[in-house]
């Protein structure tokens, strides 16, 4: 099956290594998407003049002083409301563990393509777990300049270990430990965001399924060098369907977020993780927290690898709707109720750049 899939689905890595000077037309983005589209390194340099994605230090939340704790909550709440994305530092995950996560992911992608094909997913069945590349079933019909590896990493008992990479030898051990540690950071972020809405600390965690049912899905994105980065995207513009998304990367730029009618290129902040608010939290907070439109740039010089971890509620168990505490006569419910499965199926939140343009 894997060999057949390899023939059907072109791997971007193969294209990039073939020495081509112009990208195939199916990877060329339409004119309407080319605002601030360019080589990620050049866009990062240009971005030094403008607004920056805020850096939030989480250390204060562990303080015994209520005022320090409160200040940390208020900063998280402010950035989640104004931006919907932040770099977090002092998050509590040992930096040595993060380095191991980067290493084992890179070592997997350094394998020959025929080895990776043993883990190829079969997207015709709707199952994206495993090694894959985007099929042209998205809004534009265009392809993205990336390959990926996707798998559920928490709760451990729900993970399908048969599809996890067997090389490098410590991939499983490192990823399991990272998932466990990250789950603690998820709880911490949800606690602060609950308090920021004036609710009990445990409220959002409970609403999303708690330790048993909130799923952490990890997608390792592999963006090969691209000869025409001003025409291609690693990931097209989208909002995340998750409650929260966490991103690690190999210190190569690429993330852009759409804020105040323009694309802002994220800087690479050492020892940080990026956190996005996803659609699910925008719904529960009745629009107070923003699910930000974002996309991934590519570049000519360096391979970019990012690790995106999506925190998803169970598909059918929970009905997503604005929490009663967020609905008043002045702020009526903005979103009709839906399960997470319905949200995925009907793309109820399909947003484009035009949806984010604010009047001058």
C-alpha positions, 0 to 999 in steps of 0.5 A: 500500500505504501508504494502505491501511495508514494506514487499517488502522492508526490512528496515535496521533499522529492521535488525540492531535492530534484533541483527544480528552479521553478515550482509546479503550478499546483504549488503556486498561490493565487494572486490574492494570497501574495500580500507579504508573501516572500522568503521567510528570512526576508519577511522576518527582517522586514518585521523588525520595524512593526508590531511583534507577537507578544512574549508572555512569561508564565513564571508568575502564575506559580508565585505564592503572591496573589498580585504576581499571579493575578498580573500573569493571568491578566497578561495572558488574558490581554494577549489572548483577547488582542492577538490570539497568539503568544510566545510563552517562556518559563512554561516549565518543560525542561529545555533538554527535553524540547531539544530531544523532541527536535532531535528525534523528529529531525532524525525521522525526517532525515530517513530516506523517503522510502523508509518514511513511506512505510508510515504513509497514511491513506487519506482516501479513508479520511485517516490522516495519521501517519506520514503524508502530504496535503492533497488538493482538497482544500479551498484553493485547490492548490498544494502546500510546500510541506510533508508531515507526520501526524499522530495522537500523543495524549492520553497515552491509552488512546494513542495508536502506537503501531503507527509511531516511528520505530526510528530513532530508537528513543522516538517513542520514549521522548515523545511520551515524556513530552506529551505528559509534560505538555499536558501540564502546560495545557492545564496551566494555560486553560486555568489562566484563561478561565480566570481571565474570563472571571470563571473558576480555574478548572472551568475550561478544562472541564468543558473541554473533556478534562484529562480523560477526553481532551486529545493532544494531536501532534503534527510534525511539519517538514518544509523543504527549501523552496526555489520560489518562496514568493509564490508558495506557502508551507501551510495556507491561511487558516484558523485552528479548530482546536482549543489551544495549539502549541508550536515548537520549531527548529529556529527557522522562521515561517509563521505569519499571523494576520493582525490589523489588516496585515501579515505579521511575521513571527520572530524566533524567540529562544526557549519559547513555545508559541501558543494559538487560541483555536476556534473551540476557545473562541466559541466557548469564550463567545468571541472574547478570545480570538482564533487568529488567522495564520499561515506558514512561509517557506524559504530558499536556504534552510529546511524548516521543521515545526511541531504543532500540537492541537488540543482537541475536545472529543468529537461527539461527547461535548456540545460547543457553545458560548458558556453561559457566563459569557452571554448577556443582553449586551453580548448575545451568543455569537455562535450556534451550538455544534459538536466538534465533529460538526465543526470539522465536517461543515467547516462552520468556521472557514475563514479567509483573509477577507473575514479579518479585514477591519474598517479603516 
